[in-house]
Amino acid sequence: MNRDALVAGLAAVGLFLLWELGVRIFQVPSFVLPPPSQALQSLLPVWGVVMGHAWQTLWTTLAGFGLAVAAGALLGVAVGTSKPLNLALYPLLVGFNSVPKAALVPVLVLWFGIGTVPAILTAFLISFFPIVVNVATGLASVPPELREVLRVLGASRLEAFTRVSLPFSLPYFFASLKVAITLAFVGAVISEIAASQKGIGYLMTSASSQFNVPLVFGGLLIIAAMGIALYAVFAFFERRMVGWAYRSQNV
């Protein structure tokens, strides 16, 4: 375990201890804010059911995220390498990103019905924008001098892209993945809360209707754990693939 992981782990433990002690010292009712120990205990009697819902949320999140990576990277390359496309599409992308994605869930339900598809599409829509912006920013940030040197040496536009622009934009791309995967979880859970019969979002809605507040917080802890795990996975690949970009930092 490296130092950063140890610090993060200690911070998490400290947060849970403060939460636990604060609830018990101030005698906060469990229907308002249960202690983390009670939230975790509420998961044990229904652990099998919880894991089924967690798997549903995980795979719908990853499906939407995968679509966002594919579409976002392609559009980011187009916007980042073409000034006319940048001028034409960037305002539209900003406008679309300003629309609350929760407001689109009823529309998606009308089109595709209650279930998995709206959750996948909501995860896609909410995680798409950061990837486009970061990829486009990375490509636009390449120093013009580097491109000019390759052109003087007789390199084609494709060679200039693969040898300079693409490597230069990779740190931006991997940074966007860490942000996008957590947003994808948000999108999937929003859709599950609004219109689904499976997933952690549905579990939380069902528990809330039964005034089972500890189980609601247990669901939140499951979502947080999955989000942190996937963030750590992409941070690991970021260090492996583009560690050269952060050699002056301990990321």
Number of C-alpha atoms within 10 A of each C-alpha: 5 6 9 11 11 11 11 11 12 12 12 12 12 12 12 15 15 14 16 17 14 13 18 14 8 8 11 13 11 15 10 10 17 23 22 20 14 17 22 17 14 19 20 13 9 11 12 11 14 20 15 14 19 20 14 18 26 21 15 26 27 19 20 27 31 19 18 27 25 14 16 25 20 16 22 27 22 19 24 24 17 13 12 10 13 18 11 11 15 17 11 12 15 12 10 13 16 9 11 10 18 15 9 15 22 17 12 18 19 10 11 12 14 19 16 22 20 30 34 27 25 30 33 30 21 26 31 30 22 24 28 27 23 25 30 27 19 21 25 19 13 16 12 9 9 12 19 13 12 17 14 8 9 11 15 10 12 10 15 18 17 11 14 17 23 18 18 21 22 19 21 22 27 21 17 22 24 21 15 24 28 22 23 31 28 23 28 33 27 22 30 29 19 18 21 23 17 18 29 31 27 22 23 23 20 16 17 15 10 10 12 17 21 26 27 22 23 25 27 15 15 17 21 13 12 16 20 14 12 17 17 14 12 18 17 13 12 23 17 10 14 17 16 12 15 12 10 8 8 9 11
